[in-house]
Amino acid sequence: MNPEQRLKLPIAQIIKEAYERKGLTQKDIAAHLKCTAKKIKLIEIEENAGDLYSKEQAENLAELLDINEVVLDKIEAKLYKVRLSHWREKINQGKLGSAAKLLEDYSLDEITYLPFDINLVILYKMFYVKFLMAQRKYDLADELLSQADISKMSTENKYHYFYNKGSLNIYHKRYDAALKYYTNAYETSFNDERDYRHMLHFNLGLCYSRMGMCFRAINSLEKADNLVKREAGSPFPMFLDNSLAMNYMRIGELHLAKKRLVDCLRHAEDLRNEKYIGRAMHNLGCLCIKEKEYNRALDYFDKANMFMEQGDDEYLENLYYRILCLIMMKSPLPGAELTRAKSISEESDNYQFLFNSLSHLLALEQVFSSKYIESETIPYLIERHEYYRIMEYYEVMESFFTENDNKAKASEIKLASYDIYKKITQGDRVYEKEIDWPMLAFNHDNGF
């Protein structure tokens, strides 16, 4: 049956069979519900779709008729899962209006009216959590998940439970916890997730990336890349290209990063997605810094700025790298730029700290500034897993001390940078399972 058709769970028929077995009539049921027998008849033949049993009525009659369990037959269960799958597809596509209409048209919540097969009820609830998160109703989603009993779940439902818990932890920026839940989802080996497996690998990659483990991030993101269908109009490849580019850049695979960023920018322009046009241009600017093409970097930062809202985090990040670029190219302008940046970022403790750290990077000739970066900036960035920023500070510091013939200090900075690079490749803790390292350049067309 086509899932677009209006389908109903057979609640009215189930109740009818139950009361007839007990020798009751439509009049008896009407009297119990305080309505007319005619209304009960209409409900049972579904002539009036608006008068189907409510959740409260169904639960009331289930108690009266001692309905302890209702198991749908294979055809009914399959049709219901088809409807659920169709609903989930709309949620994942971000078509929330269509998803809300399907929820109503298919009466998907009717699965919770009677004690149906518990796995189907839980599956509905796991998809409803996805719907709540898509609507940014995170507190409600969290509350619903907290009521779930994982011991009663099928493998399929455990997969969705772990996946949803991972997504909620990403929202709360608890990436370590999110990583554990996504890993649990992956280890359920739920095979029916083929169409969405790329999203799980992408989210694993996002967690690794936010925790500073770029090699592990690339490993997961490349798996997502191998699975994703690059369909016209889909924004997902754009997200993927941008994330891969950032991690390639942080491990020095600049050619791969550039190819991905060009693809991301082209895709963003096709979709007229100004947010990702700005992100791609910003990241191209950061890549130019790595290539020591500072004037091109400034040009990209200025272009990216046109697609950002002054004062938000992306704008401040773009401004941060613009100033870092000026410092690296030994421009006389960073002081004035820093004064403006501190004024704009007054409501952000993080960027106030970062701009203050850039002030000390600009004043390395003062012993106090060097010590400030080592004792304040570096520990702060380690705590936030922002190892790539630390490498940028160390690059400027090593160059400064080398030029000023302080070889001992330059060597000390170089050794410290090796330790940070280990964090980029392995993280700052030991993980039980090793990974298959990403293919990197050997798995890609180097053409551009």
N, C-alpha and C positions, 0 to 999 in steps of 0.2 A: 504493500500500500504506500502511496506517495506521502512522505512526511509533511507535505504542505497541506494535506487534507485535515479537516478538524477531526481529531480522534479523542475519545474519552475512555478513561479507565472504567470498567464495568461495576462501579460502586453500587448503583441502583439495583442492578441485577443480582449482585452478591447479597445485598440486604433482602431483596425479595425472596431469594431461595432460602435464606436463613429464617425469615419469619414464617414462611409457608411450612418449613420443616417443624416448626413449633406450633403449627395449627392456628397461626394468627392471620388476620386479614388486613387489607388496606385501611379499613376503618379503624382497626386497633392501632396501627402505626400512626395514622393521622391524629387519633386521640392522644397518643403519647407525645407527639410533636406539637399538639395544639394547632392543627391546621385541618384543611378539608381533605376528604378521601379523593376528591377530584384532582387536587394538587399532587397527591402521591402517585396517582395514575399517570399524570402528565410527566412527572419526573421519571417514572419507570419506562415510558415509551419515548422519552426525550423529545417531546414535541415543543417544549419550551426550554431552550438551553439555559436561560437565565435562572430557572428554578431548580437546578440540580442541587443535590444535597450539599449543604455547607459543611465545613469541617466540624463545627459544633454538633450539628444534627447527626452526622455520620458517627462521631464518637459516642454520642448519646445512645444511638441505636446499637452500636457494637457492644456497649455495656449491657443493655437490655436483653439482647439476643445471645449474649455470651459468645461473641465472635472473637476468638483468641488469636487466630492466625488466618491470613488470606494469602494464598500463593497463586500468582498469575501463571497461566499455562505458558508454554514456550513461545507461542505466537504473540500473546499479549505482552510478555516480557520483552521480546525482540522489538516489537513496535514501539514500546515505551523507550527503549534504549536508542532507537532511531531518532525519536523526537528529542531526547536528551542531547544526542550528538549534534543534531541540527541547531539546537539552542546554543550549545557550547561554541559551535563554529561562529555564530553571530557575536558571541561575547568576545572571542579571541580576535575577531576582525574589528572590534571596537564599535560595532553597529548596535549600540545599546537600545535605541528605539525599537529596532527589529527584534532584539532579544526580549525586550519587555512584552512586545506583542505576542511573540511565540509562547512565552510563559503563560499568558492569559488565554490565547487561542487553544493551546494544547492542554490547558488545565494541568500543567505538570505537577503542581503542588498537591493534586489529589492523591498522589502516592502516599502522602503522609496522613490521609484521613482515617484509614483503617490500618490494623496491624498487618500490612503487606510484607512481602519478602524483605527482610531487614537490609540486605545488600543493595536492593534497588532504592530503598528509602535513603540509605547513606549516600549512594551515588548521586541522587538528586541534591542532597544537602551539600556535597562536595562541589557540585557545579554551581549551586546557589552561592556558595562562598566566593567562587570566581566572579560571579555576577556582582556581588557586593563590592569586591575589590575593584572591579572595573568602574564602578560608580564612586570609588574613593570612600566607601563606607567601611573603613578599616576596623573601627571599634566593633561594629556589628559582626563583621566577618570573624574577628578574633573571638568574640563571645560564642558564636556558633561552633567554631572549631574546638573551643575549650570544653564543650559539652560532649564531644565525640569520644566514644569508647573504642580505642584502636584494637583491643583484644577481640572485638566482634566483627572486625572488618575482613573482607576478602582481600586478595593481593591487589586487585584493581583499585579498591577503595583506599587501601594503604598508600598506594602510589599517589592518588590525588590528595590525600591528607598530608603527606610529606611535602608534596609540591606546593600546596597552599600555605603550609607553615613556612616554607622557604620564602615564598613571595611576601608574606607578612613581615618576616624578619628583614627582608631587603627594604621594605617601606620604612621600617624603624631604624635602618642603617646598622643592623646587627649582622654584619656580613659573615662572621665566623659561625653564628648559629644558623644562618640561612644556608651556608655551605654544607653543614652537617645534614640538614633536612633534605636538600637537593640530592646529596650523596645517597641518603637513605632511599629516596625515590628511585634513583638510578639502580640501586642494588636490589629493588624488588623484581627487576627483570620483567616488568609488565610489557608483554610483547604487542598488545593492541594499540600501543602509543606511537606507532610508526609515523603517523601524519604530524605528530607534535614533538617528536623526539628532538628535533633541532632546537626547540625552545628550551628544553631542559638543559642541553649542552650550552646554549647561549647564557642561561642564567648561572650555570656553574662557572662559565668563563667570566661573567660579570663579578661574581663573588671573589674569584681569584684575583681579578684585576684590581678590585677595590681593596684587597688585602696585600697588594703590592707584588704578588707572585706572577710575574708576566709570562714566564714559560708555561706554567700550568694554565694560565688564562688562554694562551694561544692554542694549547693542546685541545681544550674544550671548544673554543671558538672555531677552530679548523674542522672539528667533527660536525659542528652545527653547519658550517659552510658546505660540507660534503653532502649533507642531508636536505638542505633547504631547496625549495623550488623557487627559482627566481622569476616570479610571475609579474607581468606588467601591472603597475598600480599598487603593488605590495610594498610597504615601507620597510619590512623586516630586513631585506638585504642591505638597505642603507644603514640601519642600526649596526648590522654585523660588520660591514666594511669599516665603519668608523671605529668600532671597538677593536677590531683586529689591527687597524692602522696605529692606534694609540699604543698597543702592546708591542707591535713590531718596532715602533720608533724607540721605545724604552729599552729594547735589547740591542739596538743598533742596526736592525734590518731596515735601513732607510729606503731602499729601492722598493721593497714590498709595501712599506708604509705609504709611499707616494702613490703607487698604483691604486691601492685601496681608497685613499683619500680623493683621488681624481674620480674614481667610480662613485664614491659617496656624494661628492659635489654634483656630478652629472645627474645622479638619481634624485637628489634633493631639488635641483633646479627643474627637473621634469615634473616632480610632484608639487612644485612651488612651496616647498617646506622651508620657510625662512629660518626656523630654528636650526635645522641641520645644514643649511647653507652657511650660516654663521659658524657652526661648530667645525665644519670641514675647512673653512677658510682659516679659522683659529689654529686648527691642528696643522695645516699646511705652513702657517707661520712658525709654529714650534719646530716643525721639521726643517725649515730653512735655518733656524738657529743652530740645529745639529750640524747642518752643512756649512755653517759659518757664512751664510748668505744673509747678512743682517738687514740690508736695505730691502730685500725682497720680503723678509720676515715682517718688517714694519709695515710694508704695503699690505700684506695679508691681514695683519692685525687691524689696520685701519678699515679695510673692507669688511672684516668680520664685525667690527663695531657697529656698522650700519644695520645689522640684523639683530642687535641685542638691545635690551632695555637698560638704561643707565641705572646702576646701583644693584642690579641683581647679581647672583653668583657668577653667571657666565660672563657678564660684562666685567666684573672685578677680576676674574681669572684671565680674561683677555688683556686687561690693563696690567696685571701682574707680569705677564710674559712680555708685554711691550716694554716695560721698564727693565726687566731682566735682559732683554735684547740690547737696550741702550747701554746698560752696564757692561755687557760683554764686548760691545763695539767701542767702548771707552768714549761714549758721547758726553758732551758737557751738559746735557739736558736732564739726566735722571733726577736731580735734586728737585727741580720744579715739578716734574711729573709725580714724584713721591708725595710732595705736599698736597697736590690735588687728590691723589689716590687716597691718602689718609682721611681727607675731608669727606670724600664720597663714601668711604667704607665704615663710617662711624657706627653703623648698626650691626656690623659683622665682626665679632671678636676674632674669628679665624683670619679674615683678611687684614684686620688691623695688625695682628701679630705678623702676618706674612710681609706686609709692606714695611713694618718696623724692621724685620729681618733683612729686607733688601737695603734698608738704610745702613745697616751694619755691614752688609756686603760691599756697599759703596765706600765704606770708610775703613777698609782692612788695614790701612797704615796705622790705625790706632789699635793697640794691643787689646783694649777693652772690647772692641767690635769683634775681633777674631775669637776672643773667649766667649762672647755672647752667642755667637753662632754655634760654637762647639758645645756649650753648656745649656743653652736654652733652645735654639732653633732645631738642632739635630735631634735631641730627645723628643721634642714636640712632634716632629715629622715621623720619627720612628713609631711613636704611639699611634699615629694616624695611618701607618703603613704607606706613607708617601715617599718611598725610597727614591723614586725618580727625581724628586725635587732635591733630595740630599745630594745625589750625584751631580746635579747642576751647581749646587753650592760648592761642592768639592772641586769641580772643574775650574771655577773662577778662583777659588782659594789657592789651588795648586799652581795655577798660572801666575798669580800675584806673587807667591813666595819664591817661585823659580826666577821670575824677572827681578826680584829684589835680592837675589843671591842668598836666600835662606833655604839651603838645600835640605837641612835637617827637617824643617817644618814641611817642606814640599813632600819629602819622603813619608812623613807621618800622615799627611793628608792622603797620599796615594795608597798607603796600606789600609787606611780607614775606608777608602772607596771600594777596595776589594771586598771588605766585610759586607758592605751594603749591597754589592753586586750579588753576593751569595744569598742575601735576603730576596733579591729580585728573582733569582732562579729557584730558590727553595722555600722561601718564607722564613718567618722568625720562630718557627716551631717545627718539631718533627712530625710528619704525617705517616701514619701506619703503612699506607700503600703507596708504592712508587707509581709513576705514570709512564706511559709510552711518550717519549719526547716528541714534540711537534716536528713535522717535516720541514717547516720553514721554506727556504728558497728552493729546496729540492722538490717541493710539492706544488710549485706554482710556475706559471708562465711569467718569465721576467720581462716580457715585452710591455711597453708602456705607451 
